[in-house]
Amino acid sequence: MNDRTGNAVALNVDLATSRAARRRGLLGRDTLGASDGLLLTPCIAVHTLSMRFSIDVIFIDRDSRVVRVVRDLRPWRMTACFRAHAVIELAAGTAAATDIQVGDLLYLTPMPPPVKRAMPVTEPQSC
């Protein structure tokens, strides 16, 4: 979620908190869905070597404030931000579509529980 806009940035966010998970990142995927993301923490640099698609890269500090936005990072590129503590990788175009700007506060929220539909109450019918 973006605190400034109140909009969801991604609905399905995978966490990469282990060294192996951060190293693997998005490698091996053919695409990243428009509502998907990957949070790598701790992380100050990412690469798109061997990737098949472009991504948006959002660098955030320890307070979850955006310190740098890299839009449309194409395959076989690298980027870094030494002030960052974590990185959010999103589908290319998501940063612009959700209006992410430097200084924004981004945070995770749990998915709301599914809405239970009330079963219609029917009265017994006589035969």
The first five atom37 places (N, CA, C, CB, O) and aatype in JSON, in Angstrom:
{
  "aatype": [12, 2, 3, 1, 16, 7, 2, 0, 19, 0, 10, 2, 19, 3, 10, 0, 16, 15, 1, 0, 0, 1, 1, 1, 7, 10, 10, 7, 1, 3, 16, 10, 7, 0, 15, 3, 7, 10, 10, 10, 16, 14, 4, 9, 0, 19, 8, 16, 10, 15, 12, 1, 13, 15, 9, 3, 19, 9, 13, 9, 3, 1, 3, 15, 1, 19, 19, 1, 19, 19, 1, 3, 10, 1, 14, 17, 1, 12, 16, 0, 4, 13, 1, 0, 8, 0, 19, 9, 6, 10, 0, 0, 7, 16, 0, 0, 0, 16, 3, 9, 5, 19, 7, 3, 10, 10, 18, 10, 16, 14, 12, 14, 14, 14, 19, 11, 1, 0, 12, 14, 19, 16, 6, 14, 5, 15, 4],
  "atom_mask": [
    [1, 1, 1, 1, 1],
    [1, 1, 1, 1, 1],
    [1, 1, 1, 1, 1],
    [1, 1, 1, 1, 1],
    [1, 1, 1, 1, 1],
    [1, 1, 1, 0, 1],
    [1, 1, 1, 1, 1],
    [1, 1, 1, 1, 1],
    [1, 1, 1, 1, 1],
    [1, 1, 1, 1, 1],
    [1, 1, 1, 1, 1],
    [1, 1, 1, 1, 1],
    [1, 1, 1, 1, 1],
    [1, 1, 1, 1, 1],
    [1, 1, 1, 1, 1],
    [1, 1, 1, 1, 1],
    [1, 1, 1, 1, 1],
    [1, 1, 1, 1, 1],
    [1, 1, 1, 1, 1],
    [1, 1, 1, 1, 1],
    [1, 1, 1, 1, 1],
    [1, 1, 1, 1, 1],
    [1, 1, 1, 1, 1],
    [1, 1, 1, 1, 1],
    [1, 1, 1, 0, 1],
    [1, 1, 1, 1, 1],
    [1, 1, 1, 1, 1],
    [1, 1, 1, 0, 1],
    [1, 1, 1, 1, 1],
    [1, 1, 1, 1, 1],
    [1, 1, 1, 1, 1],
    [1, 1, 1, 1, 1],
    [1, 1, 1, 0, 1],
    [1, 1, 1, 1, 1],
    [1, 1, 1, 1, 1],
    [1, 1, 1, 1, 1],
    [1, 1, 1, 0, 1],
    [1, 1, 1, 1, 1],
    [1, 1, 1, 1, 1],
    [1, 1, 1, 1, 1],
    [1, 1, 1, 1, 1],
    [1, 1, 1, 1, 1],
    [1, 1, 1, 1, 1],
    [1, 1, 1, 1, 1],
    [1, 1, 1, 1, 1],
    [1, 1, 1, 1, 1],
    [1, 1, 1, 1, 1],
    [1, 1, 1, 1, 1],
    [1, 1, 1, 1, 1],
    [1, 1, 1, 1, 1],
    [1, 1, 1, 1, 1],
    [1, 1, 1, 1, 1],
    [1, 1, 1, 1, 1],
    [1, 1, 1, 1, 1],
    [1, 1, 1, 1, 1],
    [1, 1, 1, 1, 1],
    [1, 1, 1, 1, 1],
    [1, 1, 1, 1, 1],
    [1, 1, 1, 1, 1],
    [1, 1, 1, 1, 1],
    [1, 1, 1, 1, 1],
    [1, 1, 1, 1, 1],
    [1, 1, 1, 1, 1],
    [1, 1, 1, 1, 1],
    [1, 1, 1, 1, 1],
    [1, 1, 1, 1, 1],
    [1, 1, 1, 1, 1],
    [1, 1, 1, 1, 1],
    [1, 1, 1, 1, 1],
    [1, 1, 1, 1, 1],
    [1, 1, 1, 1, 1],
    [1, 1, 1, 1, 1],
    [1, 1, 1, 1, 1],
    [1, 1, 1, 1, 1],
    [1, 1, 1, 1, 1],
    [1, 1, 1, 1, 1],
    [1, 1, 1, 1, 1],
    [1, 1, 1, 1, 1],
    [1, 1, 1, 1, 1],
    [1, 1, 1, 1, 1],
    [1, 1, 1, 1, 1],
    [1, 1, 1, 1, 1],
    [1, 1, 1, 1, 1],
    [1, 1, 1, 1, 1],
    [1, 1, 1, 1, 1],
    [1, 1, 1, 1, 1],
    [1, 1, 1, 1, 1],
    [1, 1, 1, 1, 1],
    [1, 1, 1, 1, 1],
    [1, 1, 1, 1, 1],
    [1, 1, 1, 1, 1],
    [1, 1, 1, 1, 1],
    [1, 1, 1, 0, 1],
    [1, 1, 1, 1, 1],
    [1, 1, 1, 1, 1],
    [1, 1, 1, 1, 1],
    [1, 1, 1, 1, 1],
    [1, 1, 1, 1, 1],
    [1, 1, 1, 1, 1],
    [1, 1, 1, 1, 1],
    [1, 1, 1, 1, 1],
    [1, 1, 1, 1, 1],
    [1, 1, 1, 0, 1],
    [1, 1, 1, 1, 1],
    [1, 1, 1, 1, 1],
    [1, 1, 1, 1, 1],
    [1, 1, 1, 1, 1],
    [1, 1, 1, 1, 1],
    [1, 1, 1, 1, 1],
    [1, 1, 1, 1, 1],
    [1, 1, 1, 1, 1],
    [1, 1, 1, 1, 1],
    [1, 1, 1, 1, 1],
    [1, 1, 1, 1, 1],
    [1, 1, 1, 1, 1],
    [1, 1, 1, 1, 1],
    [1, 1, 1, 1, 1],
    [1, 1, 1, 1, 1],
    [1, 1, 1, 1, 1],
    [1, 1, 1, 1, 1],
    [1, 1, 1, 1, 1],
    [1, 1, 1, 1, 1],
    [1, 1, 1, 1, 1],
    [1, 1, 1, 1, 1],
    [1, 1, 1, 1, 1],
    [1, 1, 1, 1, 1],
    [1, 1, 1, 1, 1]
  ],
  "atom_positions": [
    [[0.84, -1.19, 0.0], [0.0, 0.0, 0.0], [0.88, 1.24, 0.0], [-0.95, 0.0, 1.22], [1.97, 1.26, 0.58]],
    [[0.4, 2.28, -0.66], [1.08, 3.56, -0.66], [0.31, 4.48, 0.3], [1.17, 4.18, -2.11], [-0.86, 4.77, 0.07]],
    [[0.96, 4.93, 1.35], [0.31, 5.75, 2.36], [-0.16, 7.08, 1.8], [1.25, 5.99, 3.52], [-1.21, 7.58, 2.21]],
    [[0.58, 7.67, 0.88], [0.22, 8.97, 0.32], [-1.04, 8.9, -0.53], [1.36, 9.52, -0.52], [-1.93, 9.74, -0.41]],
    [[-1.12, 7.88, -1.39], [-2.25, 7.78, -2.31], [-3.38, 6.9, -1.78], [-1.78, 7.25, -3.62], [-4.52, 7.03, -2.22]],
    [[-3.07, 6.01, -0.84], [-4.06, 5.06, -0.35], [-4.32, 3.92, -1.31], [0.0, 0.0, 0.0], [-5.24, 3.13, -1.09]],
    [[-3.54, 3.83, -2.37], [-3.72, 2.79, -3.39], [-2.86, 1.58, -3.11], [-3.41, 3.34, -4.77], [-1.77, 1.68, -2.54]],
    [[-3.36, 0.44, -3.53], [-2.57, -0.79, -3.46], [-1.53, -0.74, -4.58], [-3.46, -2.06, -3.58], [-1.86, -0.44, -5.72]],
    [[-0.3, -1.04, -4.24], [0.78, -1.1, -5.23], [0.83, -2.49, -5.84], [2.14, -0.73, -4.59], [0.99, -2.63, -7.05]],
    [[0.68, -3.51, -5.02], [0.66, -4.9, -5.48], [-0.24, -5.69, -4.53], [2.11, -5.53, -5.52], [-0.27, -5.42, -3.33]],
    [[-0.97, -6.64, -5.08], [-1.87, -7.44, -4.25], [-1.23, -8.73, -3.78], [-3.13, -7.75, -5.02], [-1.57, -9.24, -2.71]],
    [[-0.31, -9.27, -4.56], [0.38, -10.52, -4.22], [1.87, -10.23, -4.14], [0.08, -11.65, -5.28], [2.54, -10.04, -5.16]],
    [[2.39, -10.19, -2.92], [3.8, -9.86, -2.72], [4.51, -11.05, -2.1], [3.96, -8.6, -1.82], [4.16, -11.49, -1.01]],
    [[5.5, -11.56, -2.81], [6.35, -12.62, -2.27], [7.48, -11.97, -1.49], [6.9, -13.55, -3.4], [7.95, -10.88, -1.84]],
    [[7.93, -12.64, -0.43], [9.03, -12.13, 0.39], [10.28, -12.95, 0.11], [8.67, -12.17, 1.89], [10.23, -14.18, 0.1]],
    [[11.39, -12.27, -0.1], [12.68, -12.93, -0.27], [13.57, -12.41, 0.85], [13.31, -12.65, -1.69], [14.21, -11.37, 0.73]],
    [[13.6, -13.17, 1.96], [14.35, -12.73, 3.13], [15.6, -13.57, 3.39], [13.47, -12.75, 4.34], [16.48, -13.16, 4.14]],
    [[15.67, -14.74, 2.78], [16.87, -15.56, 2.94], [17.85, -15.24, 1.81], [16.52, -17.08, 2.94], [17.46, -14.72, 0.77]],
    [[19.1, -15.55, 2.04], [20.12, -15.3, 1.02], [19.78, -16.03, -0.28], [21.51, -15.74, 1.53], [19.9, -15.46, -1.37]],
    [[19.35, -17.27, -0.18], [19.02, -18.05, -1.38], [17.82, -17.45, -2.12], [18.71, -19.51, -1.0], [17.84, -17.36, -3.35]],
    [[16.81, -17.04, -1.39], [15.62, -16.46, -2.02], [15.94, -15.13, -2.69], [14.51, -16.26, -0.98], [15.44, -14.84, -3.77]],
    [[16.78, -14.31, -2.04], [17.18, -13.03, -2.66], [18.02, -13.27, -3.9], [17.96, -12.17, -1.65], [17.86, -12.55, -4.89]],
    [[18.9, -14.26, -3.86], [19.74, -14.57, -5.02], [18.89, -15.05, -6.2], [20.79, -15.63, -4.64], [19.15, -14.69, -7.34]],
    [[17.87, -15.85, -5.91], [16.99, -16.39, -6.95], [16.09, -15.29, -7.5], [16.14, -17.56, -6.41], [15.91, -15.19, -8.71]],
    [[15.51, -14.47, -6.63], [14.67, -13.36, -7.04], [13.6, -13.78, -8.03], [0.0, 0.0, 0.0], [12.84, -14.72, -7.78]],
    [[13.55, -13.09, -9.16], [12.57, -13.39, -10.2], [13.13, -14.28, -11.31], [12.05, -12.11, -10.8], [12.46, -14.54, -12.3]],
    [[14.37, -14.74, -11.14], [14.98, -15.57, -12.18], [14.16, -16.84, -12.42], [16.41, -15.93, -11.8], [13.67, -17.45, -11.47]],
    [[14.03, -17.22, -13.65], [13.29, -18.41, -14.01], [11.83, -18.15, -14.33], [0.0, 0.0, 0.0], [11.14, -19.03, -14.83]],
    [[11.35, -16.95, -14.04], [9.96, -16.62, -14.37], [9.89, -16.05, -15.79], [9.36, -15.61, -13.34], [10.84, -15.43, -16.26]],
    [[8.77, -16.27, -16.44], [8.57, -15.72, -17.78], [7.95, -14.34, -17.74], [7.7, -16.64, -18.6], [8.08, -13.56, -18.69]],
    [[7.28, -14.03, -16.64], [6.62, -12.74, -16.51], [6.31, -12.47, -15.05], [5.32, -12.7, -17.36], [6.45, -13.35, -14.2]],
    [[5.91, -11.26, -14.77], [5.46, -10.87, -13.43], [4.11, -10.21, -13.62], [6.49, -9.89, -12.72], [3.98, -9.24, -14.36]],
    [[3.1, -10.73, -12.94], [1.75, -10.2, -13.1], [1.63, -8.75, -12.68], [0.0, 0.0, 0.0], [2.42, -8.26, -11.87]],
    [[0.66, -8.06, -13.23], [0.47, -6.64, -12.95], [0.21, -6.35, -11.49], [-0.67, -6.11, -13.78], [0.51, -5.26, -11.01]],
    [[-0.35, -7.31, -10.75], [-0.62, -7.09, -9.33], [0.34, -7.85, -8.43], [-2.05, -7.5, -9.01], [0.1, -7.98, -7.23]],
    [[1.44, -8.35, -9.01], [2.42, -9.12, -8.25], [3.67, -8.29, -7.94], [2.82, -10.39, -9.02], [3.97, -7.32, -8.64]],
    [[4.37, -8.69, -6.9], [5.61, -8.03, -6.54], [6.5, -8.96, -5.75], [0.0, 0.0, 0.0], [6.07, -10.02, -5.28]],
    [[7.75, -8.56, -5.6], [8.72, -9.3, -4.8], [9.46, -8.31, -3.92], [9.72, -10.11, -5.7], [10.03, -7.34, -4.41]],
    [[9.44, -8.55, -2.6], [10.15, -7.72, -1.65], [11.42, -8.45, -1.23], [9.26, -7.38, -0.41], [11.35, -9.54, -0.67]],
    [[12.57, -7.85, -1.51], [13.86, -8.42, -1.14], [14.43, -7.6, 0.01], [14.84, -8.44, -2.36], [14.61, -6.39, -0.12]],
    [[14.7, -8.25, 1.13], [15.24, -7.54, 2.27], [16.19, -8.42, 3.06], [14.12, -7.04, 3.17], [15.87, -9.59, 3.3]],
    [[17.34, -7.93, 3.47], [17.93, -6.65, 3.1], [18.48, -6.71, 1.67], [19.04, -6.26, 4.08], [18.85, -7.77, 1.18]],
    [[18.52, -5.55, 1.02], [18.97, -5.5, -0.37], [19.25, -4.05, -0.76], [17.92, -6.15, -1.32], [18.45, -3.16, -0.47]],
    [[20.38, -3.82, -1.43], [20.7, -2.48, -1.93], [20.95, -2.46, -3.43], [21.91, -1.93, -1.2], [21.11, -1.39, -4.02]],
    [[20.99, -3.65, -4.07], [21.25, -3.7, -5.51], [20.55, -4.91, -6.11], [22.77, -3.76, -5.8], [20.4, -5.95, -5.46]],
    [[20.12, -4.76, -7.36], [19.5, -5.87, -8.08], [20.04, -5.89, -9.51], [17.95, -5.74, -8.08], [20.56, -4.89, -10.02]],
    [[19.91, -7.05, -10.13], [20.29, -7.19, -11.55], [19.18, -7.93, -12.26], [21.66, -7.93, -11.71], [18.36, -8.62, -11.65]],
    [[19.17, -7.78, -13.56], [18.19, -8.49, -14.39], [18.9, -9.41, -15.37], [17.29, -7.48, -15.14], [18.4, -9.68, -16.46]],
    [[20.07, -9.89, -14.99], [20.81, -10.82, -15.83], [20.0, -12.1, -16.0], [22.21, -11.12, -15.23], [19.49, -12.64, -15.02]],
    [[19.89, -12.58, -17.19], [19.14, -13.8, -17.54], [17.63, -13.66, -17.38], [19.63, -14.95, -16.69], [16.91, -14.65, -17.51]],
    [[17.14, -12.47, -17.09], [15.69, -12.29, -17.0], [15.1, -12.1, -18.4], [15.33, -11.1, -16.1], [15.81, -11.71, -19.33]],
    [[13.81, -12.37, -18.53], [13.15, -12.32, -19.83], [12.22, -11.12, -19.98], [12.37, -13.59, -20.04], [11.57, -10.97, -21.02]],
    [[12.15, -10.27, -18.95], [11.2, -9.15, -19.0], [11.73, -7.98, -18.18], [9.81, -9.58, -18.48], [12.61, -8.15, -17.33]],
    [[11.19, -6.8, -18.44], [11.57, -5.6, -17.7], [10.79, -5.51, -16.4], [11.33, -4.33, -18.55], [9.7, -6.09, -16.27]],
    [[11.35, -4.79, -15.43], [10.68, -4.6, -14.13], [10.85, -3.17, -13.67], [11.24, -5.59, -13.07], [11.74, -2.45, -14.13]],
    [[9.99, -2.75, -12.75], [10.18, -1.51, -12.01], [10.82, -1.89, -10.69], [8.82, -0.73, -11.8], [10.45, -2.9, -10.08]],
    [[11.79, -1.1, -10.24], [12.51, -1.38, -9.0], [12.31, -0.2, -8.05], [14.03, -1.62, -9.27], [12.62, 0.94, -8.39]],
    [[11.79, -0.49, -6.87], [11.55, 0.53, -5.86], [12.49, 0.27, -4.69], [10.05, 0.53, -5.39], [12.4, -0.77, -4.04]],
    [[13.39, 1.2, -4.42], [14.31, 1.09, -3.29], [13.67, 1.8, -2.09], [15.72, 1.69, -3.62], [13.23, 2.94, -2.21]],
    [[13.63, 1.12, -0.94], [13.06, 1.72, 0.26], [14.08, 1.66, 1.4], [11.75, 1.0, 0.67], [14.93, 0.77, 1.44]],
    [[13.97, 2.61, 2.32], [14.89, 2.64, 3.46], [14.3, 1.83, 4.62], [15.17, 4.1, 3.91], [13.28, 1.17, 4.47]],
    [[14.95, 1.89, 5.78], [14.51, 1.11, 6.94], [13.13, 1.53, 7.44], [15.52, 1.24, 8.07], [12.45, 0.76, 8.12]],
    [[12.72, 2.74, 7.11], [11.4, 3.24, 7.53], [10.34, 2.99, 6.46], [11.48, 4.73, 7.84], [9.21, 3.48, 6.58]],
    [[10.68, 2.24, 5.43], [9.79, 1.91, 4.31], [9.45, 3.11, 3.44], [8.51, 1.3, 4.83], [8.41, 3.13, 2.77]],
    [[10.32, 4.11, 3.45], [10.15, 5.28, 2.58], [10.91, 5.04, 1.27], [10.67, 6.58, 3.28], [12.02, 4.51, 1.27]],
    [[10.28, 5.42, 0.17], [10.91, 5.26, -1.14], [12.08, 6.23, -1.25], [9.87, 5.5, -2.28], [11.92, 7.44, -1.06]],
    [[13.26, 5.7, -1.57], [14.44, 6.55, -1.75], [14.88, 6.62, -3.21], [15.58, 6.03, -0.89], [15.64, 7.51, -3.58]],
    [[14.4, 5.68, -4.03], [14.73, 5.72, -5.46], [13.73, 4.85, -6.21], [16.2, 5.23, -5.73], [13.32, 3.79, -5.73]],
    [[13.34, 5.3, -7.39], [12.45, 4.55, -8.27], [13.15, 4.37, -9.61], [11.06, 5.27, -8.44], [13.54, 5.35, -10.25]],
    [[13.32, 3.12, -10.03], [13.89, 2.82, -11.34], [12.78, 2.18, -12.17], [15.17, 1.87, -11.23], [12.33, 1.07, -11.88]],
    [[12.36, 2.9, -13.19], [11.27, 2.41, -14.03], [11.81, 1.65, -15.23], [10.38, 3.57, -14.5], [12.82, 2.04, -15.83]],
    [[11.14, 0.56, -15.57], [11.41, -0.2, -16.78], [12.88, -0.64, -16.91], [11.03, 0.61, -18.0], [13.54, -0.36, -17.91]],
    [[13.38, -1.3, -15.87], [14.74, -1.84, -15.92], [14.73, -3.06, -16.83], [15.27, -2.21, -14.47], [14.12, -4.08, -16.5]],
    [[15.38, -2.96, -17.95], [15.37, -4.02, -18.96], [16.29, -5.17, -18.58], [15.77, -3.46, -20.32], [17.16, -5.01, -17.72]],
    [[16.1, -6.32, -19.22], [17.0, -7.46, -18.96], [18.46, -7.1, -19.22], [16.6, -8.66, -19.83], [18.77, -6.26, -20.07]],
    [[19.34, -7.77, -18.48], [20.79, -7.61, -18.57], [21.27, -6.26, -18.09], [21.23, -7.83, -19.98], [22.25, -5.72, -18.61]],
    [[20.57, -5.7, -17.09], [20.99, -4.43, -16.49], [21.17, -4.63, -14.99], [19.95, -3.31, -16.78], [20.81, -5.66, -14.43]],
    [[21.73, -3.6, -14.34], [21.95, -3.63, -12.9], [21.68, -2.24, -12.35], [23.41, -4.1, -12.55], [21.91, -1.24, -13.03]],
    [[21.2, -2.16, -11.1], [20.97, -0.88, -10.46], [21.18, -1.04, -8.96], [19.56, -0.34, -10.78], [21.04, -2.13, -8.41]],
    [[21.5, 0.07, -8.3], [21.76, 0.03, -6.86], [21.39, 1.36, -6.22], [23.24, -0.31, -6.57], [21.28, 2.39, -6.9]],
    [[21.2, 1.33, -4.91], [20.96, 2.53, -4.12], [21.51, 2.23, -2.73], [19.43, 2.93, -4.07], [20.95, 1.42, -2.0]],
    [[22.59, 2.89, -2.36], [23.27, 2.59, -1.11], [22.51, 3.09, 0.12], [24.64, 3.2, -1.12], [22.83, 2.68, 1.24]],
    [[21.51, 3.95, -0.06], [20.68, 4.4, 1.07], [19.53, 3.44, 1.35], [20.12, 5.79, 0.78], [18.83, 3.58, 2.35]],
    [[19.34, 2.47, 0.48], [18.21, 1.54, 0.61], [18.49, 0.45, 1.63], [17.88, 0.9, -0.74], [19.64, 0.13, 1.93]],
    [[17.42, -0.11, 2.15], [17.49, -1.28, 3.02], [16.8, -2.47, 2.36], [16.86, -0.98, 4.39], [17.11, -3.63, 2.66]],
    [[15.87, -2.18, 1.47], [15.11, -3.24, 0.8], [14.72, -2.78, -0.6], [13.84, -3.62, 1.62], [14.82, -1.6, -0.93]],
    [[14.29, -3.74, -1.4], [13.89, -3.47, -2.78], [12.55, -4.15, -3.04], [14.97, -3.97, -3.8], [12.31, -5.27, -2.59]],
    [[11.68, -3.46, -3.76], [10.43, -4.04, -4.23], [10.52, -4.11, -5.75], [9.17, -3.21, -3.75], [10.71, -3.09, -6.41]],
    [[10.37, -5.31, -6.29], [10.37, -5.49, -7.74], [8.92, -5.66, -8.19], [11.25, -6.71, -8.16], [8.18, -6.48, -7.64]],
    [[8.55, -4.88, -9.19], [7.17, -4.88, -9.7], [7.19, -5.03, -11.21], [6.43, -3.58, -9.3], [8.23, -4.84, -11.84]],
    [[6.06, -5.36, -11.79], [5.94, -5.42, -13.24], [6.23, -4.04, -13.82], [4.53, -5.93, -13.67], [5.86, -3.02, -13.24]],
    [[6.89, -4.01, -14.97], [7.2, -2.73, -15.62], [5.92, -1.94, -15.83], [7.94, -2.95, -16.96], [4.92, -2.48, -16.3]],
    [[5.96, -0.67, -15.49], [4.8, 0.2, -15.63], [3.99, 0.38, -14.36], [0.0, 0.0, 0.0], [3.17, 1.29, -14.28]],
    [[4.21, -0.47, -13.37], [3.44, -0.4, -12.13], [3.76, 0.86, -11.34], [3.71, -1.62, -11.27], [2.86, 1.47, -10.76]],
    [[5.02, 1.27, -11.3], [5.41, 2.46, -10.54], [4.7, 3.7, -11.07], [6.95, 2.66, -10.59], [4.22, 4.53, -10.3]],
    [[4.62, 3.83, -12.38], [3.92, 4.97, -12.97], [2.41, 4.85, -12.77], [4.25, 5.09, -14.47], [1.75, 5.82, -12.44]],
    [[1.88, 3.64, -12.98], [0.43, 3.44, -12.87], [-0.09, 3.68, -11.45], [0.07, 2.02, -13.3], [-1.22, 4.12, -11.27]],
    [[0.73, 3.38, -10.45], [0.31, 3.57, -9.05], [0.89, 4.84, -8.44], [0.73, 2.36, -8.21], [0.73, 5.09, -7.25]],
    [[1.57, 5.66, -9.26], [2.09, 6.96, -8.85], [3.04, 6.88, -7.66], [0.95, 7.89, -8.52], [2.89, 7.63, -6.7]],
    [[4.01, 5.97, -7.71], [5.01, 5.86, -6.65], [6.06, 6.94, -6.84], [5.67, 4.44, -6.63], [6.62, 7.09, -7.93]],
    [[6.32, 7.7, -5.78], [7.29, 8.79, -5.83], [8.27, 8.68, -4.67], [6.58, 10.15, -5.8], [7.96, 8.09, -3.64]],
    [[9.45, 9.26, -4.86], [10.44, 9.31, -3.78], [9.8, 10.0, -2.59], [11.75, 10.05, -4.24], [9.17, 11.05, -2.73]],
    [[9.97, 9.42, -1.41], [9.4, 9.96, -0.18], [8.12, 9.27, 0.25], [0.0, 0.0, 0.0], [7.7, 9.4, 1.4]],
    [[7.48, 8.52, -0.66], [6.26, 7.8, -0.3], [6.56, 6.73, 0.74], [5.62, 7.16, -1.55], [7.64, 6.14, 0.75]],
    [[5.6, 6.49, 1.61], [5.68, 5.42, 2.6], [4.9, 4.23, 2.06], [5.11, 5.89, 4.0], [3.7, 4.33, 1.8]],
    [[5.59, 3.11, 1.88], [4.96, 1.89, 1.38], [4.9, 0.89, 2.53], [5.73, 1.3, 0.16], [5.85, 0.79, 3.31]],
    [[3.81, 0.14, 2.62], [3.69, -0.83, 3.69], [2.88, -2.03, 3.24], [3.05, -0.18, 4.92], [2.09, -1.96, 2.29]],
    [[3.09, -3.14, 3.94], [2.35, -4.37, 3.67], [1.13, -4.45, 4.57], [3.26, -5.61, 3.87], [1.18, -4.05, 5.74]],
    [[0.06, -4.94, 4.03], [-1.14, -5.21, 4.83], [-1.59, -6.63, 4.52], [-2.28, -4.17, 4.54], [-1.41, -7.11, 3.4]],
    [[-2.18, -7.29, 5.49], [-2.7, -8.63, 5.19], [-3.93, -8.51, 4.29], [-3.06, -9.4, 6.5], [-4.64, -7.5, 4.3]],
    [[-4.15, -9.55, 3.53], [-5.34, -9.58, 2.69], [-6.56, -9.65, 3.6], [-5.3, -10.79, 1.7], [-6.54, -10.35, 4.61]],
    [[-7.62, -8.93, 3.25], [-8.83, -9.03, 4.06], [-9.44, -10.42, 3.91], [-9.86, -7.94, 3.66], [-9.27, -11.07, 2.88]],
    [[-10.13, -10.86, 4.94], [-10.75, -12.19, 4.84], [-11.82, -12.18, 3.76], [-11.36, -12.62, 6.19], [-12.42, -11.14, 3.49]],
    [[-12.06, -13.33, 3.13], [-13.09, -13.38, 2.11], [-14.46, -13.06, 2.71], [-13.11, -14.75, 1.42], [-14.74, -13.4, 3.86]],
    [[-15.27, -12.43, 1.93], [-16.62, -12.09, 2.37], [-17.48, -13.34, 2.33], [-17.23, -10.96, 1.49], [-17.57, -14.02, 1.31]],
    [[-18.09, -13.62, 3.46], [-18.97, -14.78, 3.52], [-20.34, -14.37, 3.0], [-19.07, -15.35, 4.98], [-20.9, -13.35, 3.41]],
    [[-20.84, -15.17, 2.12], [-22.17, -14.9, 1.58], [-23.19, -15.61, 2.44], [-22.28, -15.34, 0.1], [-23.07, -16.8, 2.73]],
    [[-24.18, -14.87, 2.83], [-25.23, -15.46, 3.66], [-26.07, -16.42, 2.81], [-26.13, -14.34, 4.28], [-26.46, -16.12, 1.68]],
    [[-26.31, -17.54, 3.37], [-27.16, -18.52, 2.71], [-28.61, -18.09, 2.88], [-26.92, -19.96, 3.28], [-29.03, -17.76, 3.99]],
    [[-29.36, -18.09, 1.82], [-30.76, -17.68, 1.97], [-31.49, -18.69, 2.88], [-31.46, -17.58, 0.58], [-31.35, -19.9, 2.75]],
    [[-32.25, -18.13, 3.75], [-33.03, -18.98, 4.67], [-34.35, -19.28, 3.99], [-33.24, -18.28, 6.07], [-35.1, -18.37, 3.64]],
    [[-34.63, -20.52, 3.82], [-35.9, -20.9, 3.21], [-36.75, -21.6, 4.25], [-35.68, -21.8, 1.97], [-36.27, -22.4, 5.06]],
    [[-37.98, -21.3, 4.2], [-38.89, -21.93, 5.14], [-39.31, -23.28, 4.57], [-40.12, -21.03, 5.43], [-39.44, -23.44, 3.36]],
    [[-39.53, -24.23, 5.46], [-39.96, -25.54, 4.97], [-41.28, -25.42, 4.21], [-40.1, -26.54, 6.14], [-42.2, -24.71, 4.62]],
    [[-41.33, -26.11, 3.13], [-42.56, -26.09, 2.33], [-43.32, -27.39, 2.53], [-42.24, -25.88, 0.84], [-42.74, -28.47, 2.65]],
    [[-44.61, -27.26, 2.55], [-45.42, -28.46, 2.69], [-45.66, -29.07, 1.32], [-46.76, -28.14, 3.39], [-45.71, -28.38, 0.31]],
    [[-45.82, -30.36, 1.31], [-46.03, -31.08, 0.05], [-47.48, -31.18, -0.29], [-45.43, -32.45, 0.1], [-47.83, -31.75, -1.32]]
  ]
}
